[in-house]
Amino acid sequence: MDLSLSELKRRKTGICLSGGLSSLALASWLHSGGYDVEAFVLDIGQCPEKDFREFTGAVRAAGIPVHEVDARRAMADAALDVVAFQAHYDGGYWNTTGLSRAVIVEHVVPGLRRAGAGVLAHGCVGGGNDQRRFERYGAHFAPDLAVFAPWRDPEVLAALPDREAMARHIASAGLVCMPGNTAEHSVDGNLAGTSHEDAGLEDLGTTAAGLERLMGVSPRQAPDRVETVSVTVEHGRPVALDGRRLPPEELLELANAVGGRNGLGLTDVVEHRINGTKCRGVYEAPGMELLSHAVRAAHETVTDRGAADTARFLARQLAVCVYEGTAHGRTARAARAGLAEIAGPADATVRLDLYKGGVIGRALPEIGPGADVLRQRRFTGGGGHNWDSAPLAGPASG
């Protein structure tokens, strides 16, 4: 249920702080106005630990109580699930921003309840995707809590009408955003990826080739040599990189480092938004892009045509659910169940050759025994007259 600003005076409010401009400005404005507000700052890998500590320390110094929540593993798990299911959105990009909203709300709600807060507040501006995502995840994870959507309130709109006003307010309070966020440029980052927005990028006549990446380098800046890596895929999910079996957050960090230094993972799209409009988005996700190439290769070894077509359909449905804030709804659950069934036999070690923003070669030196598909070899074991359902990596039968 929505809550007005006048009603907020009588209730303790927990606000989700991401390190961005709008949520920080709102928290500071509410605090300076005498509202009982506490900040919940989730660590989802949006910045280095040093920057995270400096940010939370500054918020505390401004007199706002701060609760820190480590949700890095949950963020990585969510990202690896999306990679395993190949659920990319319009233009093939990995919707890491929408994915993080489910993680944020799910992991902030227990802390809100422990603190005695009856209101969940966010800093999402009116008319955007995130306002609807927070509403939907709030209703899913905390139907008993009220949700305060600030830019529906005329008093908030009057005080903080635009990013310039928000920047002036936090500066007057001695606060600063996490790196990358200014009045002119907005980034929304986490362990899985980073989105970029500004007036220049809204102009479709402007190229994003010169964008300063936060998670890697451009293909032009990448080394002029091929780097070969191997990814272990089990049941359709990446579990190891170069033989290193790591916890999800460490695996994704390593994949980000490898993909980022080779110029992978920048996507420039014009996407369908929840409100029916279209908008340009520029996104970085070097680790997810790297791992997805291996997952796709593993999937191809175990799916027949019908299963592959079904998987593509279900992956699209899941991607839309993640984008629109219904990643825990019935459609998303059904899509995950179907995709898990299809991808279950996908076990392989995939070797990828990376070069200046692309994957220029791949090999599958190890393939699991789960493939139950007919295969044909045209030049070995008797050539095109022979086919069987043996593992693709095994010798052709005579």
C-alpha positions as CSV (number, residue, x, y, z in Angstrom):
1,M,0.0,0.0,0.0
2,D,1.2,3.5,-0.8
3,L,1.8,6.1,1.9
4,S,1.7,9.9,1.8
5,L,4.4,12.2,3.2
6,S,2.0,13.5,5.8
7,E,1.4,10.0,7.1
8,L,5.1,9.3,7.1
9,K,5.6,11.6,10.1
10,R,4.0,9.2,12.4
11,R,5.9,6.1,11.4
12,K,9.5,4.8,11.4
13,T,10.8,4.5,7.8
14,G,13.5,2.4,6.4
15,I,15.0,3.6,3.1
16,C,17.0,1.5,0.7
17,L,20.3,3.4,-0.1
18,S,22.2,2.2,-3.2
19,G,24.8,5.0,-3.2
20,G,23.0,6.8,-6.0
21,L,21.9,10.4,-6.0
22,S,18.1,10.2,-5.6
23,S,17.9,7.8,-2.7
24,L,20.7,9.6,-0.8
25,A,19.0,13.0,-1.4
26,L,15.7,11.7,-0.2
27,A,17.2,10.1,3.0
28,S,19.0,13.4,3.8
29,W,15.9,15.5,3.1
30,L,13.6,13.3,5.3
31,H,16.2,13.3,8.1
32,S,16.6,17.1,8.0
33,G,12.8,17.4,8.1
34,G,12.6,15.5,11.3
35,Y,11.2,12.2,9.9
36,D,12.2,9.0,11.8
37,V,14.3,7.5,9.0
38,E,17.0,4.8,9.0
39,A,19.1,3.9,6.1
40,F,19.6,0.3,4.8
41,V,22.6,0.0,2.6
42,L,23.0,-3.3,0.8
43,D,26.5,-4.3,-0.3
44,I,25.7,-6.0,-3.7
45,G,29.1,-5.3,-5.1
46,Q,28.3,-1.9,-6.5
47,C,31.7,-0.5,-5.5
48,P,35.0,-1.4,-3.8
49,E,34.8,-2.0,-0.1
50,K,36.8,1.1,0.7
51,D,34.2,3.3,-1.2
52,F,31.4,1.4,0.5
53,R,32.8,2.1,4.0
54,E,33.4,5.8,3.2
55,F,29.8,6.1,2.0
56,T,28.2,4.5,5.0
57,G,30.5,6.4,7.3
58,A,29.5,9.7,5.8
59,V,25.8,8.8,6.1
60,R,26.3,8.0,9.8
61,A,28.2,11.2,10.3
62,A,25.2,13.1,9.0
63,G,23.2,11.7,11.8
64,I,21.2,9.0,9.9
65,P,21.3,5.5,11.5
66,V,22.7,3.0,9.0
67,H,22.2,-0.7,8.7
68,E,24.6,-2.6,6.4
69,V,23.5,-5.8,4.7
70,D,25.9,-8.1,2.8
71,A,24.0,-9.4,-0.1
72,R,26.9,-10.1,-2.5
73,R,26.4,-13.8,-2.6
74,A,22.6,-13.4,-3.2
75,M,23.4,-11.0,-6.0
76,A,25.9,-13.4,-7.6
77,D,23.5,-16.3,-7.3
78,A,20.8,-14.4,-9.0
79,A,23.2,-13.4,-11.8
80,L,24.5,-16.9,-12.4
81,D,20.9,-18.2,-12.5
82,V,20.1,-15.8,-15.3
83,V,23.2,-16.8,-17.1
84,A,22.4,-20.5,-16.7
85,F,18.9,-19.9,-18.1
86,Q,20.2,-17.5,-20.9
87,A,17.6,-15.0,-19.9
88,H,18.9,-11.8,-21.5
89,Y,16.5,-8.9,-22.3
90,D,16.1,-6.7,-25.4
91,G,19.2,-6.6,-27.6
92,G,20.8,-9.4,-25.7
93,Y,21.8,-7.4,-22.6
94,W,21.9,-8.8,-19.1
95,N,19.4,-6.8,-17.0
96,T,21.5,-6.5,-13.9
97,T,19.6,-3.5,-12.6
98,G,16.2,-5.1,-12.6
99,L,17.7,-8.3,-11.2
100,S,19.2,-6.4,-8.2
101,R,15.8,-5.0,-7.2
102,A,14.5,-8.4,-6.1
103,V,17.7,-9.0,-4.2
104,I,17.5,-5.6,-2.5
105,V,13.9,-5.9,-1.3
106,E,14.2,-9.5,-0.2
107,H,17.2,-8.8,1.9
108,V,16.3,-5.4,3.3
109,V,12.9,-6.5,4.6
110,P,14.1,-8.6,7.6
111,G,16.3,-5.7,8.8
112,L,13.4,-3.3,8.5
113,R,11.2,-5.5,10.7
114,R,14.0,-6.0,13.3
115,A,14.4,-2.2,13.4
116,G,10.7,-1.7,14.0
117,A,10.1,0.1,10.7
118,G,6.7,-0.1,9.2
119,V,7.5,1.7,6.0
120,L,9.8,0.8,3.1
121,A,11.0,3.8,1.1
122,H,13.0,4.0,-2.1
123,G,14.5,6.8,-4.1
124,C,13.2,5.8,-7.5
125,V,11.9,8.7,-9.6
126,G,8.4,8.8,-10.9
127,G,7.4,7.1,-14.1
128,G,10.4,4.8,-14.2
129,N,10.9,1.1,-14.2
130,D,12.3,0.9,-10.7
131,Q,9.2,2.5,-9.0
132,R,7.1,-0.4,-10.3
133,R,9.7,-3.0,-9.4
134,F,9.9,-1.8,-5.8
135,E,6.2,-1.7,-5.6
136,R,5.9,-5.3,-6.9
137,Y,8.7,-6.7,-4.8
138,G,7.4,-4.9,-1.7
139,A,4.0,-6.5,-2.2
140,H,5.6,-9.9,-2.7
141,F,8.1,-9.9,0.1
142,A,6.4,-7.6,2.6
143,P,2.7,-7.1,2.0
144,D,2.3,-5.9,5.6
145,L,4.7,-2.9,5.0
146,A,3.6,0.4,3.5
147,V,5.7,1.6,0.6
148,F,6.6,5.3,0.2
149,A,7.1,6.3,-3.4
150,P,8.6,9.8,-2.9
151,W,8.2,11.3,-6.3
152,R,4.4,10.9,-6.2
153,D,4.3,13.3,-3.3
154,P,4.0,17.0,-4.3
155,E,6.1,18.2,-1.4
156,V,9.0,16.0,-2.3
157,L,8.6,17.0,-6.0
158,A,8.8,20.7,-5.0
159,A,11.9,20.2,-2.8
160,L,13.8,17.8,-5.1
161,P,12.5,18.5,-8.6
162,D,15.6,17.4,-10.6
163,R,19.1,15.9,-10.2
164,E,20.6,19.4,-9.9
165,A,18.5,20.1,-6.8
166,M,19.3,16.7,-5.4
167,A,23.0,17.3,-5.9
168,R,22.8,20.7,-4.1
169,H,20.9,19.2,-1.2
170,I,23.4,16.4,-0.5
171,A,26.3,18.8,-0.9
172,S,24.8,21.1,1.7
173,A,24.6,18.1,4.0
174,G,28.2,17.1,3.5
175,L,27.3,13.9,1.7
176,V,28.6,12.4,-1.6
177,C,27.4,9.6,-3.8
178,M,29.3,6.5,-4.5
179,P,31.8,6.8,-7.4
180,G,30.3,7.4,-10.9
181,N,27.1,9.2,-9.8
182,T,26.8,12.9,-10.5
183,A,24.1,15.4,-11.4
184,E,25.0,14.8,-15.0
185,H,25.6,11.1,-15.1
186,S,23.9,8.2,-13.3
187,V,25.3,4.7,-12.8
188,D,23.5,1.8,-11.2
189,G,26.0,-1.0,-10.4
190,N,26.3,-4.3,-8.6
191,L,28.5,-7.4,-8.8
192,A,26.8,-8.5,-12.0
193,G,26.9,-5.3,-14.0
194,T,26.5,-1.5,-14.4
195,S,24.1,0.7,-16.2
196,H,24.9,4.1,-17.5
197,E,22.5,7.0,-18.1
198,D,22.9,10.7,-19.0
199,A,21.6,13.4,-21.3
200,G,24.2,12.6,-24.0
201,L,23.3,8.9,-24.1
202,E,19.6,9.7,-24.4
203,D,20.4,11.2,-27.7
204,L,20.4,8.3,-30.2
205,G,22.7,10.3,-32.4
206,T,25.5,9.9,-29.9
207,T,27.7,6.8,-29.9
208,A,28.5,5.0,-26.7
209,A,31.9,3.9,-28.0
210,G,33.7,6.5,-26.0
211,L,31.9,5.7,-22.7
212,E,34.3,5.4,-19.7
213,R,33.7,1.8,-18.6
214,L,33.7,1.0,-14.9
215,M,34.1,-2.7,-15.2
216,G,36.8,-3.0,-17.8
217,V,38.3,-1.5,-21.0
218,S,37.0,-0.9,-24.5
219,P,38.0,-3.3,-27.2
220,R,40.5,-0.7,-28.5
221,Q,42.2,-0.6,-25.1
222,A,42.2,-4.4,-24.6
223,P,45.5,-6.3,-25.1
224,D,46.5,-7.2,-28.6
225,R,46.7,-10.9,-27.8
226,V,44.3,-13.8,-27.4
227,E,43.6,-14.9,-23.8
228,T,42.2,-18.4,-23.5
229,V,40.1,-19.4,-20.5
230,S,38.1,-22.5,-19.6
231,V,34.7,-22.5,-17.9
232,T,33.3,-25.6,-16.2
233,V,29.5,-25.9,-16.6
234,E,27.5,-28.3,-14.5
235,H,23.7,-28.8,-15.0
236,G,23.8,-25.8,-17.2
237,R,25.4,-23.5,-14.6
238,P,28.9,-22.1,-14.6
239,V,30.8,-23.3,-11.5
240,A,34.5,-22.9,-12.2
241,L,36.9,-20.7,-14.2
242,D,40.3,-22.0,-15.3
243,G,39.8,-25.0,-12.9
244,R,39.1,-22.8,-9.9
245,R,35.8,-23.8,-8.2
246,L,34.8,-20.7,-6.3
247,P,31.8,-19.3,-4.3
248,P,29.4,-17.5,-6.6
249,E,30.5,-14.0,-5.7
250,E,34.2,-14.9,-6.2
251,L,33.5,-16.7,-9.5
252,L,31.6,-13.7,-10.8
253,E,34.3,-11.3,-9.6
254,L,37.0,-13.3,-11.4
255,A,34.8,-13.5,-14.6
256,N,34.3,-9.7,-14.4
257,A,38.1,-9.2,-14.2
258,V,38.8,-11.6,-17.2
259,G,36.0,-10.3,-19.3
260,G,36.6,-6.7,-18.4
261,R,40.3,-6.6,-19.3
262,N,39.4,-8.2,-22.7
263,G,36.8,-5.6,-23.6
264,L,33.7,-7.9,-23.3
265,G,30.3,-7.0,-22.1
266,L,29.2,-3.5,-23.2
267,T,25.7,-3.5,-24.8
268,D,23.9,-0.5,-26.3
269,V,20.2,-1.0,-26.8
270,V,16.9,0.7,-27.2
271,E,14.6,-1.2,-24.9
272,H,10.9,-1.7,-24.2
273,R,10.1,-0.2,-20.8
274,I,7.4,-1.2,-18.4
275,N,5.3,1.9,-19.0
276,G,5.1,1.3,-22.7
277,T,7.8,3.8,-23.8
278,K,11.2,3.0,-25.3
279,C,14.5,4.2,-23.9
280,R,18.2,3.8,-24.7
281,G,20.2,1.8,-22.2
282,V,24.0,1.2,-22.1
283,Y,25.1,-1.7,-19.9
284,E,28.3,-3.4,-18.8
285,A,28.3,-7.0,-17.7
286,P,31.7,-8.5,-18.7
287,G,31.5,-11.5,-16.4
288,M,28.0,-12.6,-17.3
289,E,28.8,-12.2,-21.0
290,L,31.9,-14.3,-20.7
291,L,30.2,-17.1,-18.8
292,S,27.2,-17.0,-21.1
293,H,29.3,-18.1,-24.1
294,A,30.3,-21.2,-22.2
295,V,26.8,-22.0,-21.0
296,R,25.4,-21.6,-24.5
297,A,28.0,-24.0,-25.9
298,A,27.1,-26.5,-23.2
299,H,23.4,-26.2,-23.9
300,E,23.9,-26.8,-27.6
301,T,25.4,-30.3,-26.9
302,V,22.3,-31.6,-25.1
303,T,19.2,-30.0,-26.6
304,D,17.3,-31.2,-29.6
305,R,15.4,-28.7,-31.8
306,G,12.2,-28.8,-29.7
307,A,14.0,-28.4,-26.4
308,A,16.2,-25.5,-27.8
309,D,13.1,-23.7,-29.2
310,T,11.3,-24.2,-25.9
311,A,14.3,-22.9,-23.9
312,R,14.5,-19.8,-26.0
313,F,10.8,-19.0,-25.4
314,L,11.1,-19.7,-21.6
315,A,14.3,-17.6,-21.3
316,R,12.5,-14.7,-22.9
317,Q,9.6,-15.0,-20.5
318,L,12.0,-15.1,-17.6
319,A,13.9,-12.1,-18.9
320,V,10.7,-10.1,-19.1
321,C,9.7,-11.1,-15.6
322,V,13.1,-9.9,-14.3
323,Y,12.8,-6.6,-16.2
324,E,9.2,-5.9,-15.0
325,G,9.7,-6.8,-11.4
326,T,7.9,-10.2,-11.3
327,A,10.9,-12.5,-11.0
328,H,9.2,-14.4,-8.2
329,G,5.8,-14.7,-9.8
330,R,4.1,-17.7,-11.3
331,T,5.4,-17.2,-14.8
332,A,9.0,-16.8,-13.7
333,R,8.7,-19.9,-11.5
334,A,7.3,-22.0,-14.3
335,A,10.0,-20.7,-16.7
336,R,12.8,-21.6,-14.3
337,A,11.4,-25.1,-13.8
338,G,11.2,-25.7,-17.5
339,L,14.6,-24.3,-18.2
340,A,16.2,-26.3,-15.3
341,E,14.7,-29.5,-16.9
342,I,16.1,-28.7,-20.3
343,A,19.5,-27.5,-19.1
344,G,20.0,-30.2,-16.5
345,P,22.1,-32.6,-18.6
346,A,24.4,-29.7,-19.8
347,D,27.8,-30.6,-18.3
348,A,30.9,-29.5,-20.1
349,T,34.3,-27.8,-19.9
350,V,34.3,-25.1,-22.5
351,R,37.5,-23.3,-23.7
352,L,37.0,-19.8,-24.9
353,D,39.5,-17.6,-26.9
354,L,39.0,-13.9,-26.0
355,Y,40.2,-11.1,-28.1
356,K,39.4,-7.4,-28.1
357,G,35.8,-7.5,-27.1
358,G,34.9,-10.8,-28.7
359,V,35.0,-14.6,-28.3
360,I,36.8,-15.6,-31.4
361,G,37.0,-19.3,-30.8
362,R,35.7,-22.1,-28.6
363,A,36.3,-25.8,-27.9
364,L,34.6,-28.4,-25.7
365,P,37.4,-30.7,-24.5
366,E,35.1,-32.4,-22.0
367,I,31.4,-33.1,-22.4
368,G,29.3,-35.0,-19.8
369,P,27.4,-38.2,-20.6
370,G,24.0,-36.6,-20.2
371,A,23.4,-35.8,-23.9
372,D,20.5,-37.9,-25.2
373,V,20.5,-36.5,-28.7
374,L,21.2,-38.0,-32.1
375,R,24.5,-36.8,-33.5
376,Q,26.2,-37.3,-36.8
377,R,29.9,-37.1,-37.8
378,R,30.5,-36.4,-41.4
379,F,34.2,-37.1,-41.7
380,T,35.1,-39.6,-39.0
381,G,34.0,-43.1,-38.1
382,G,32.5,-43.8,-41.5
383,G,31.3,-40.3,-42.3
384,G,27.8,-39.2,-43.0
385,H,26.4,-42.8,-43.2
386,N,26.6,-43.2,-39.4
387,W,24.8,-41.6,-36.5
388,D,24.0,-42.5,-32.9
389,S,23.2,-41.0,-29.5
390,A,26.6,-41.5,-27.9
391,P,28.2,-38.5,-26.1
392,L,29.4,-35.9,-28.6
393,A,32.9,-36.1,-27.3
394,G,33.2,-39.9,-27.7
395,P,34.4,-41.9,-30.6
396,A,31.9,-42.4,-33.4
397,S,30.6,-46.0,-33.6
398,G,31.1,-48.1,-36.7
